[in-house]
């Protein structure tokens, strides 16, 4: 039996790579080695350049999501690459800031472990058919973290603005929000999982009742 033409077209679109959101995501990934290289220079001018590049890469995270929603471009590549690109960029930047001694290792450990834990939890929830949406606090965390990391790359500041100090404060705020939002993800997972089990049990009882 042949599948409708629009069905095939729709699923071909899901496997498409060459669209604007995916290209922006790829650009974000390509910025990662550039930022790392610049920070390895350990030079104020290169630090400013690294901060600018990190900022540009961070902005692509907003625009690829915006374009995907506006144009309804949901692809397999986008689902895979978008969260990976974010983590590649943030984790690489955090490790480099720790390497050049601008951030405490414990902060890096907490932030990275939180990301691993939440990613694993959401993957487990998805496998169980439980959808855990990103919380509003998690979105604030991401925004603050991006600003914080970019500012902390610029040391000393520019035009008399102590960007590093501002970034340091923002980073600790984002850390607090990160840990708080992680708690929300855990609660949502167990609530959703319990509800799914409850619904499955009710369906089994209903089926058993109909059989009798």
C-alpha angles and dihedrals in degrees: 000000000000119000118232115269093239090053091055091044091051093051093044086057091054089058094046118116105178102081130112099258093051092046090052090049090051090050089053090055091048090054091062098077090040092056092044091050092050094050091050087062089070091207127131093231092050089046090058090048090050091051091050092048091048090050093051091048090050092051090056087062089065097043097047090054092044093051092045090054095043095047095033091235104161110164136169090241092051093051090052102037103040098065091037092052091052092050094044090053099043098040093046091049093048092050091049092049088052090047092055089045100246097119132041115252091231091060090051091048093050094048095046095043089050091054092048092048095048093044091051092046093051091047090052091047091051091051088053092048094252116133116211111191121209108264123233090243090055090054090052088049092055094048094048091045092053092050092044096051093046092050093047090056090063104074118187099027129243129255090003093301110133094222093167092058092046090049092049091055092046091049093056090047090051090048091055091048090046093057092043094050090047087061089053091052091052093049092046091050096053093042091050093044092050091048092049091051090047092052091047090052091050091051091051091050091048091050091048090049092051091049091056 
